[in-house]
Amino acid sequence: MPKNLPFVDIIIVGSGASGGACAWKLSGSGAKVVLLEQGNWFDQNDYPGDSNDWEIVSKNSFSFNPNIRKLDSDYKILDENSDIHPLMYNAVGGSTHHWTAHTPRFHPSDFRVKTLDGVADDWPISYWDLEEYYDLNDVMMGCSGINGDPANPPRSPRPMPPLPLGKDGERIAQAADRLGWHWWPSDSYQASENYKGRIGWNNQGTFASKNKWKSIASTDHTYITPAIENGLEVRTNCAVQNISVDNNGNLTGVIYVDSKGTHYFQEVGKVILACNGIGTPRILLNSKSKKFPNGLANSSGLVGKNLMYHPYASATGLFNENDINYTLGPLANIIIVQEFYETDPKRDFLRGYSFQMNRSHGPAHTALGSGSGGVSIPWGKDHHDEFSKRFKKYLGFAIISEDLPELHNRVEIDENLKDKNGIPLPKVFYKTSENTKKLLNHGLKSAEKLLKEAGSYDVIKQPLIETAGWHLMGTAKMGIDPNTSVVDSECQTHDVENLYIIDGSVFTTSAAVNPTPTIQAIALRTADKILKG
């Protein structure tokens, strides 16, 4: 039997982008708030970089993929039936320890896809409902950027100027100008100046520098540390088994397991899930009861359904110049191109995509296929020649597609396979849609045109990056109707009072930009709604 713990007002499960933001907002309210995190505190000295083996570390113990990384805090993702491998990280701060911190906002149109394009559903909230929280999050996380982007609504000034484009970024920007295409310096939660204990880092070395990592915002630093000063309690190495309700479906508490294998029942007034688009449905589907035999808050049958990833393609241009080092500066927080963001009836697909400019990678990554469309440079007599054509000499674009929700893309539970704590593992099913394939194909042609305009003599294409499952969205959909959604406009589940979800699970649609600022804005807004009762 689990050990019973004294009542607390609020439990937040997960300390990443959303959980950290929400914990800070709630921590000064006078309520007893406890944050449960499956991982431990992260030591910044453990970031790979500034060593001879940094690429080995980044491919193994610091891999994006938990199935490769296999830390004690990880659980296996059963993804054999997924075109894309999901990526996540368990630690205080979550995947904000493991990101580029490229942070564009959604467009107003992204919340109205059904109205504008006749597909998916409209969100029950708008861009304007989130605007003040976007602004607040930019200050808390420390946004480097600049106003004036014609692709987006006017915004309040960022706390810091944008990261410098560098000679390579200027080259791409000038090529886009010649084509008459939109481009803008990327918004980034990487500090361009010293900011709230973080160091400013402006292309001072390669992106493998540890100082680069220390300039990037992670929620353990930006949100959780100040929340602890306000009274937040953080419990690490705690894996949530399920959420309990009584026979009437009323929330009673959370059962979790600590690192010693001890089970606890934490009685609680409110539970807020912030475990990403796989971790959250895993908990809900494992929380079966007489009232909810198909999983908690799942009367709609949509928990785990409509998984969206943002499928990525890449186009890489090779350049002849020997006087420019294309590895200097951040890997991706440089330029965003949104020329093809909205639906165009002249195209054979709906919605659109963004380009995110990328720089060259390190020597091992280059040899293993970075800059070569994911195909390793062949061994043999031509290896060094082929390597020298690429190393420090390529630039590219990640093509970020808007992934429309589809019921067959889903997260389920495997009752037979369990983690070390005896908790059933998540099983992911995902197939890339025909609309997405057409969209990415268009993006590859557009990226090739831009790279050649910039002077590339050869462009290498990768139609789908299987290892790019960074963005996990849609598996606990937000909506007005309880029959067609899991949470309402304030992120409270329709079925269970006082159970909230604030991570990317609640996304109604995915847009075509990185989701983290929107996730955090939703988390801050939800915390405000809770505080206002």
C-alpha positions in Angstrom: 0.0 0.0 0.0 1.2 3.5 -0.7 2.3 5.7 2.2 -0.2 8.5 2.7 1.0 12.1 2.7 -0.6 15.2 4.2 -3.0 17.2 2.0 -1.5 19.8 -0.3 -3.4 22.3 -2.4 -1.8 21.9 -5.8 0.4 19.2 -7.4 2.1 20.1 -10.7 3.5 17.0 -12.5 6.5 18.0 -14.7 8.9 20.9 -14.4 9.7 21.7 -18.0 8.5 24.7 -20.1 4.9 24.6 -18.9 5.3 23.2 -15.4 8.0 25.6 -14.4 6.1 28.6 -15.6 2.9 27.6 -13.9 4.7 26.7 -10.6 6.2 30.2 -10.5 2.8 31.9 -11.1 1.1 29.9 -8.4 3.9 29.8 -5.9 3.2 33.3 -4.4 -0.5 32.7 -3.9 -0.3 31.3 -0.3 -1.4 27.9 -1.5 0.8 24.8 -0.8 2.2 23.9 -4.2 4.3 20.8 -4.9 6.2 20.1 -8.1 6.8 16.5 -8.9 9.6 15.8 -11.4 10.7 12.3 -12.7 14.3 13.5 -13.1 16.8 15.2 -10.9 18.3 18.7 -10.7 20.6 19.3 -13.7 24.2 20.4 -13.3 25.2 22.9 -16.0 28.7 21.5 -16.0 27.2 18.3 -17.5 26.3 20.1 -20.8 28.4 18.6 -23.6 31.0 20.9 -25.1 34.5 22.3 -24.7 35.9 18.7 -24.7 37.3 16.3 -27.3 34.4 13.9 -26.7 31.4 16.3 -26.8 30.0 14.8 -29.9 30.2 11.3 -28.4 28.4 12.5 -25.3 25.7 14.3 -27.4 25.1 11.1 -29.3 24.8 8.9 -26.2 24.2 10.1 -22.6 23.0 13.5 -23.8 21.0 12.3 -26.8 17.7 13.9 -27.5 16.1 10.4 -27.7 15.4 8.6 -24.3 15.6 5.3 -26.1 19.2 6.0 -26.9 20.1 8.0 -23.8 18.7 5.4 -21.3 19.2 7.4 -18.1 17.7 6.2 -14.8 15.1 8.9 -15.1 14.0 7.9 -18.6 11.3 5.5 -19.7 11.3 3.7 -23.1 9.0 5.0 -25.9 7.6 2.2 -28.0 7.9 4.0 -31.3 8.4 1.1 -33.8 5.2 2.2 -35.5 6.1 5.9 -35.8 7.6 7.6 -38.8 9.2 10.0 -36.3 11.1 9.3 -33.1 9.8 11.3 -30.1 12.4 13.3 -28.1 12.2 14.5 -24.5 14.2 15.0 -21.4 13.5 14.3 -17.7 15.1 16.7 -15.3 14.2 19.8 -13.3 13.8 22.1 -16.2 12.8 19.3 -18.6 13.6 19.7 -22.3 14.5 23.3 -21.8 17.9 21.8 -21.0 17.9 20.2 -24.4 16.7 22.7 -27.0 17.9 25.4 -29.3 15.6 27.9 -27.7 14.2 29.2 -31.0 11.0 30.8 -29.9 8.7 32.3 -32.5 5.1 32.9 -31.6 2.0 31.5 -33.2 0.2 33.8 -35.7 -3.3 34.9 -35.1 -4.5 32.7 -38.0 -3.1 29.6 -36.3 -6.0 29.7 -33.9 -8.6 29.8 -36.7 -7.7 27.0 -39.0 -11.2 25.7 -39.4 -12.7 29.1 -40.1 -10.0 30.0 -42.6 -9.2 26.7 -44.3 -12.0 24.3 -43.5 -9.9 21.7 -41.7 -9.3 20.6 -38.1 -10.9 22.9 -35.5 -10.6 26.4 -34.3 -9.1 26.9 -30.8 -11.5 28.2 -28.2 -8.9 30.9 -27.5 -7.2 33.5 -29.7 -3.7 35.0 -30.0 -5.0 38.0 -28.2 -6.0 35.9 -25.2 -2.4 34.9 -24.9 -0.6 38.1 -25.8 0.0 39.4 -22.3 1.4 36.0 -21.3 3.6 35.8 -24.3 5.0 39.2 -23.2 5.4 38.1 -19.6 7.2 34.9 -20.6 9.6 36.8 -22.9 10.7 38.8 -19.8 10.9 35.7 -17.5 12.7 33.5 -20.1 14.8 36.4 -21.5 14.0 36.9 -25.2 16.5 38.2 -27.7 14.8 39.7 -30.7 13.6 42.8 -32.5 10.2 44.3 -33.4 8.8 45.0 -36.8 8.4 41.6 -38.3 5.6 42.1 -41.0 4.5 38.4 -40.6 3.4 39.0 -37.0 1.4 41.5 -35.0 3.2 44.4 -33.3 4.9 43.4 -30.1 6.3 44.9 -26.9 10.1 45.3 -27.1 12.2 42.2 -26.3 14.4 42.4 -23.2 17.5 42.0 -25.4 18.6 42.7 -28.9 18.7 39.8 -31.4 21.6 37.5 -31.7 23.9 38.7 -34.5 23.3 37.1 -37.9 27.0 36.6 -38.7 28.4 36.7 -42.2 26.6 33.5 -43.1 23.2 34.8 -41.8 23.7 38.0 -43.7 24.4 36.0 -46.9 21.1 34.1 -46.5 19.2 37.4 -45.7 20.5 39.1 -48.7 19.5 36.2 -50.9 16.0 36.3 -49.5 15.9 40.0 -50.2 16.8 39.4 -53.8 14.0 36.9 -54.1 11.6 39.3 -52.4 10.9 36.7 -49.6 10.1 37.3 -46.0 12.9 36.8 -43.4 13.5 38.0 -39.9 16.0 37.6 -37.1 14.9 34.7 -35.0 13.4 35.3 -31.6 15.5 33.3 -29.1 15.6 32.5 -25.4 19.3 32.6 -25.7 20.8 35.7 -24.1 22.5 38.1 -26.3 23.5 40.1 -23.2 24.1 39.2 -19.6 20.6 38.6 -18.2 19.4 37.5 -14.8 22.4 35.4 -14.1 22.9 34.1 -17.6 25.8 35.1 -19.8 25.4 36.8 -23.1 26.8 34.8 -25.9 27.1 36.2 -29.4 28.7 33.8 -31.9 31.7 33.5 -29.6 32.8 30.1 -30.8 30.8 27.1 -32.0 27.4 26.1 -30.7 29.2 23.3 -28.8 30.6 25.9 -26.4 29.4 25.4 -22.8 29.0 29.1 -22.6 26.4 28.9 -25.3 24.5 26.4 -23.1 24.8 28.7 -20.1 23.3 31.5 -22.2 20.1 29.5 -22.9 17.0 29.8 -20.7 16.0 26.7 -18.8 13.0 26.8 -16.4 14.9 25.5 -13.4 16.8 28.9 -13.5 14.1 31.2 -14.9 11.0 30.0 -13.1 11.6 27.3 -10.5 14.4 28.8 -8.4 12.3 32.0 -7.8 9.3 29.9 -7.2 11.1 28.0 -4.5 11.9 31.4 -2.8 8.1 31.9 -2.9 7.4 28.6 -1.1 7.3 26.0 -3.9 8.3 22.5 -2.9 10.1 20.4 -5.5 10.3 16.7 -5.2 12.7 15.0 -7.7 13.0 11.4 -8.9 9.2 11.0 -8.6 7.5 8.9 -11.3 3.7 9.4 -11.3 1.8 6.1 -11.6 -1.7 7.4 -11.7 -4.2 10.0 -10.6 -6.9 8.8 -8.2 -10.6 9.7 -8.1 -13.4 8.5 -5.9 -16.5 6.6 -7.1 -18.1 9.8 -8.2 -15.1 10.8 -10.3 -13.9 13.5 -7.9 -10.2 14.1 -7.8 -8.5 12.7 -4.6 -4.8 12.5 -5.1 -1.7 11.3 -7.0 0.2 8.0 -6.6 3.9 8.2 -7.3 7.1 6.2 -6.9 10.4 7.6 -5.6 13.9 6.5 -6.6 13.9 3.8 -3.8 10.8 2.2 -5.2 8.6 3.5 -2.4 5.0 4.3 -3.4 3.2 7.4 -2.0 -0.4 8.6 -2.1 -0.4 12.4 -2.1 -3.8 13.8 -1.2 -4.4 17.0 -3.2 -7.0 19.6 -4.1 -5.9 20.3 -7.7 -3.6 18.4 -10.1 -1.9 20.1 -13.1 -0.3 17.8 -15.7 2.7 19.3 -17.6 4.4 16.1 -19.0 4.3 16.7 -22.8 2.2 15.2 -25.5 3.3 11.6 -24.6 3.9 11.7 -20.9 0.5 13.3 -20.1 -1.7 10.9 -22.0 0.4 8.1 -20.6 -0.6 9.1 -17.0 -4.3 9.6 -18.0 -4.6 6.3 -19.8 -2.9 4.6 -16.8 -5.4 6.2 -14.4 -8.3 3.8 -15.0 -11.1 3.5 -12.5 -14.7 2.3 -12.2 -15.8 5.8 -13.2 -13.2 6.1 -16.0 -12.6 2.6 -17.4 -10.9 3.9 -20.6 -8.6 6.3 -18.8 -9.0 9.5 -16.7 -10.8 12.4 -18.4 -11.4 10.3 -21.5 -15.1 10.3 -22.0 -14.5 11.8 -25.4 -12.1 9.0 -26.4 -9.6 11.6 -27.5 -6.9 11.2 -24.8 -3.8 10.2 -26.7 -5.4 10.9 -30.1 -4.4 13.5 -32.7 -0.7 13.4 -32.0 1.2 16.1 -33.9 4.9 16.4 -34.3 5.8 19.1 -36.8 7.4 16.8 -39.4 10.7 18.3 -40.5 12.6 18.1 -43.8 16.0 19.6 -44.4 17.8 21.2 -47.3 21.6 21.7 -47.1 23.7 23.9 -49.3 27.4 23.4 -49.9 29.6 26.5 -50.4 33.1 26.8 -51.8 34.4 29.6 -49.6 37.3 28.8 -47.3 37.4 32.1 -45.5 34.1 31.7 -43.7 33.6 29.3 -40.8 30.0 28.2 -40.9 30.1 26.6 -37.4 30.4 29.9 -35.5 27.4 30.9 -33.5 24.2 29.0 -32.4 23.1 26.1 -34.5 19.7 27.4 -35.4 18.7 30.7 -33.7 19.6 32.9 -36.7 16.9 33.6 -39.3 13.3 32.5 -39.8 11.6 32.6 -43.2 7.8 32.6 -43.3 7.2 33.4 -46.9 5.1 30.2 -47.3 3.3 30.2 -43.9 -0.3 30.6 -44.8 -2.6 28.5 -47.1 -2.3 29.4 -50.7 -5.1 28.0 -53.0 -2.6 27.8 -55.8 -0.7 25.0 -54.0 -1.8 21.4 -53.6 -1.7 21.4 -49.8 -3.3 23.2 -46.9 -1.5 25.4 -44.4 2.2 26.1 -44.7 5.7 26.0 -43.2 8.6 28.0 -41.8 12.3 27.8 -42.6 14.7 27.9 -39.7 18.3 28.5 -40.8 20.9 26.1 -39.6 24.7 26.2 -39.5 27.4 23.4 -39.9 27.8 20.8 -37.2 30.9 19.3 -35.7 33.3 16.8 -37.4 31.8 13.6 -36.2 28.2 14.7 -36.9 29.4 15.9 -40.4 31.0 12.5 -41.1 27.8 10.7 -39.9 25.5 12.6 -42.3 24.9 16.2 -41.0 25.2 18.2 -44.2 24.7 15.1 -46.3 20.9 14.6 -46.0 21.4 12.2 -43.1 23.6 9.8 -45.1 27.0 9.1 -43.7 30.0 10.1 -45.8 31.3 6.8 -47.4 34.5 5.4 -46.1 37.3 4.7 -48.6 39.7 6.7 -50.8 37.2 9.6 -51.3 36.2 10.0 -47.7 38.5 12.9 -46.8 37.7 14.8 -50.0 34.0 14.4 -49.4 34.4 15.4 -45.7 36.4 18.5 -46.6 33.7 19.6 -49.0 31.3 19.7 -46.1 33.0 20.4 -42.8 32.4 24.0 -41.8 31.2 24.7 -45.3 27.5 24.0 -45.3 24.4 26.0 -44.4 20.9 24.7 -44.5 17.2 25.1 -43.6 15.0 23.0 -41.4 11.5 23.1 -42.9 9.0 23.1 -40.1 5.6 21.9 -41.3 2.2 22.5 -39.8 1.0 19.1 -38.8 -2.7 18.7 -39.0 -4.5 16.6 -36.4 -5.5 13.0 -37.4 -7.1 10.5 -35.1 -4.9 7.6 -36.3 -1.8 9.4 -35.0 -1.9 8.5 -31.4 -0.4 7.4 -28.1 -1.6 4.2 -26.4 -0.5 2.1 -23.4 1.1 -1.3 -23.7 -0.2 -3.2 -20.7 2.5 -5.9 -21.1 5.6 -3.7 -21.2 6.4 -1.6 -18.2 9.2 0.6 -16.9 11.4 -0.1 -13.9 8.6 1.2 -11.6 6.0 -1.2 -13.0 4.2 1.6 -14.9 3.0 0.6 -18.4 4.9 2.1 -21.3 3.6 4.5 -24.0 3.2 3.1 -27.5 3.3 5.7 -30.4 1.6 5.3 -33.8 2.3 8.0 -36.3 2.2 8.2 -40.1 3.1 11.3 -42.1 0.0 12.6 -44.0 -0.2 13.2 -47.8 -0.8 16.8 -47.1 2.4 17.0 -45.0 4.4 15.2 -47.7 3.3 17.7 -50.4 4.0 20.6 -48.0 7.5 19.4 -47.3 8.2 18.7 -50.9 7.3 22.3 -51.7 9.5 23.5 -48.9 12.5 21.5 -50.2 12.1 23.2 -53.6 11.8 26.6 -52.1 14.8 26.0 -49.8 16.9 24.9 -52.7 16.0 28.0 -54.6 17.0 30.2 -51.7 20.3 28.4 -51.1 21.3 28.6 -54.7 20.4 32.3 -54.8 22.8 32.5 -51.8 25.6 30.9 -53.8 25.4 27.2 -53.0 26.9 25.0 -55.7 25.0 21.8 -54.5 21.9 21.3 -52.4 21.3 18.0 -50.5 17.8 17.2 -49.5 16.3 15.1 -46.7 12.5 14.6 -47.2 11.7 13.6 -43.6 13.9 13.8 -40.6 13.0 10.8 -38.5 15.0 12.0 -35.5 13.2 15.3 -35.2 10.3 14.5 -32.9 10.9 17.5 -30.6 7.4 18.9 -30.6 4.8 16.7 -29.0 1.3 18.1 -29.3 -2.4 17.5 -29.5 -3.1 14.4 -27.4 -5.4 16.1 -24.9 -7.1 18.6 -27.2 -8.6 21.9 -26.1 -12.1 22.7 -27.1 -15.6 23.8 -26.1 -17.5 20.6 -26.7 -16.8 17.8 -24.1 -17.6 15.3 -26.8 -14.8 16.5 -29.1 -12.1 17.7 -26.7 -10.4 16.8 -23.5 -9.9 20.3 -21.8 -11.8 23.5 -22.0 -10.5 27.0 -22.8 -9.0 27.3 -19.3 -7.2 23.9 -19.6 -9.5 22.2 -17.0 -10.6 18.7 -18.1 -14.2 18.5 -19.0 -14.7 15.3 -17.0 -12.8 16.0 -13.8 -13.1 19.2 -11.8 -9.7 20.5 -10.6 -7.7 18.4 -13.1 -5.7 20.6 -15.5 -3.4 20.0 -18.5 -1.0 22.8 -19.6 1.6 21.2 -21.9 1.5 20.8 -25.7 -1.1 18.1 -25.3 -3.8 20.7 -25.3 -3.0 22.1 -28.8 -5.9 22.1 -31.1 -3.7 22.6 -34.1 0.1 22.8 -34.3 0.9 25.9 -36.4 4.3 25.9 -38.2 6.6 27.2 -35.6 8.3 25.9 -32.4 5.6 25.6 -29.7 7.4 26.4 -26.5 6.4 30.1 -26.1 2.8 29.2 -26.8 2.9 26.3 -24.3 4.3 28.7 -21.6 1.8 31.4 -22.4 -1.0 28.9 -22.0 0.5 27.7 -18.7 0.7 31.2 -17.3 -2.8 32.0 -18.4 -4.1 28.8 -16.8 -2.4 29.7 -13.5 -4.0 33.1 -13.6 -7.4 31.5 -14.1 -6.8 29.2 -11.2 -5.8 32.1 -8.9 -8.9 34.0 -9.9 -11.1 31.1 -9.1 
